[in-house]
Amino acid sequence: MKTFSFLLPALLLTTSACKKEQTELEKLPDATQTGTGSAGFLLDGVAWLPEASNLSTGSPSSASWQRTVAGRSLRVSSSRYIDRTTLQIFLPHIKQGGVFQLNQSANPPSGFSNPSYSMFIMSKSLTVPRIFLTGPTATGTVTVTRFDTVARVVSGTFELTVQEETSPETHRLTDGRFDLTF
C-alpha cells in the first residue's frame, strides 16, 4: 500500500509536466465549412487570429456578398484590435467556389472594378496606415471550398504574399482559413 501511495502522486506529477505546448499552426481554428465565424492564418510563421476590442459588439471577422454593376462581389475581412491589423480578401464576380489567383495589380480606392486581390493593413500607431497588397510581384491563391448562397456561408483557405505599396517589404500569410456567414 505504501508503494501505491508513492506512485500515484509521482504519476500525476509526470503527466502534468508533459503538457505539450501548441505549435503556431495548432493555434489556428480548424478549417471548417459550417459558418462558425472563424478565421486565422500564420503571418510570417506566427499565428494571427482576429480579435475584437473590449468595446466592440460585432464579430472581428465578416463576409459580404454585394451586388455590383458587373455582378456580385465577395469581401472577406478579419481584424485584430490589439495590434490594429486587418486582412481583406476581395473576389469580384464570384458565382461558385473554386481557386482564385491573386496576381494582378489592384487599386482598392477604385472599388468594384478591381481584379481579385488581398490587402493587409497595419495601423499600429496614429501614423498613416501601411498597406500591403497582392499583385504581379506578390501573388496569392484563395480556394473557396464552400460558397452557399442559400445558407449564406463562405469557407475557404488561402496562401498569400503581400507587398507594401511604397516599399519592397513583403509578408507571407500561410495556412489561412475562414468560415463565415454573409
C-alpha positions, -999 to 999 in steps of 0.1 A, spaced: 0 0 0 29 24 7 43 18 -28 9 27 -43 6 59 -23 40 70 -36 34 60 -72 1 78 -76 15 114 -69 46 106 -89 24 95 -119 2 126 -116 33 149 -115 48 132 -145 16 135 -166 10 172 -157 46 180 -166 42 166 -200 17 191 -212 27 199 -248 28 235 -259 8 243 -290 26 250 -323 17 282 -341 -3 261 -366 -22 244 -338 -33 278 -325 -54 284 -357 -90 274 -359 -99 242 -378 -107 247 -415 -145 241 -411 -173 248 -436 -203 255 -414 -203 292 -409 -186 292 -375 -174 328 -378 -137 317 -375 -107 329 -394 -69 329 -390 -35 325 -406 2 324 -400 17 358 -405 54 352 -413 51 319 -393 33 333 -363 -4 327 -356 -27 356 -364 -62 354 -350 -89 380 -353 -98 398 -321 -125 425 -313 -119 454 -290 -134 453 -255 -159 479 -266 -170 461 -299 -202 442 -301 -196 428 -336 -175 399 -348 -139 407 -358 -144 386 -390 -171 392 -416 -181 385 -452 -203 404 -475 -217 394 -509 -227 426 -527 -245 433 -560 -223 455 -583 -227 468 -618 -207 439 -631 -223 411 -610 -218 401 -573 -186 406 -554 -174 389 -522 -154 407 -495 -139 387 -465 -125 408 -437 -108 400 -404 -94 425 -379 -73 423 -348 -78 452 -324 -47 446 -302 -22 455 -330 -47 472 -353 -42 449 -383 -68 439 -409 -69 414 -437 -93 419 -466 -99 395 -495 -118 407 -525 -133 383 -551 -153 400 -578 -179 383 -599 -180 351 -577 -207 326 -586 -194 294 -570 -164 280 -551 -131 274 -567 -95 286 -569 -89 323 -573 -55 336 -583 -45 370 -568 -18 381 -592 -30 413 -609 -25 449 -599 -53 463 -578 -63 498 -568 -86 495 -538 -100 531 -540 -114 522 -575 -139 499 -558 -156 470 -576 -137 473 -609 -106 456 -593 -95 421 -601 -93 396 -572 -68 408 -546 -59 408 -509 -49 437 -487 -32 436 -453 -33 468 -433 -10 477 -404 -20 508 -384 -3 502 -351 1 539 -344 -16 571 -352 5 575 -383 -7 567 -419 -16 530 -421 8 507 -440 -10 489 -468 3 456 -483 -13 442 -514 -12 411 -536 -3 417 -572 21 407 -600 52 406 -577 34 394 -546 9 367 -555 -16 346 -537 -43 319 -540 -77 317 -523 -96 285 -525 -133 289 -517 -143 254 -505 -180 263 -498 -200 291 -513 -236 286 -504 -259 314 -513 -289 298 -497 -273 291 -462 -252 323 -468 -219 305 -458 -185 311 -474 -155 290 -464 -120 286 -477 -83 286 -474 -55 309 -486 -18 314 -491 -6 349 -499 24 371 -502 16 408 -498 39 437 -506 38 472 -492 26 498 -517 55 522 -510 84 498 -504 97 463 -513 87 449 -478 67 418 -480 49 394 -456 38 358 -460 3 348 -449 2 310 -449 -22 283 -438 -51 308 -439 -86 298 -434 -121 314 -430 -156 301 -423 -181 329 -422 -217 338 -429 -226 366 -452 
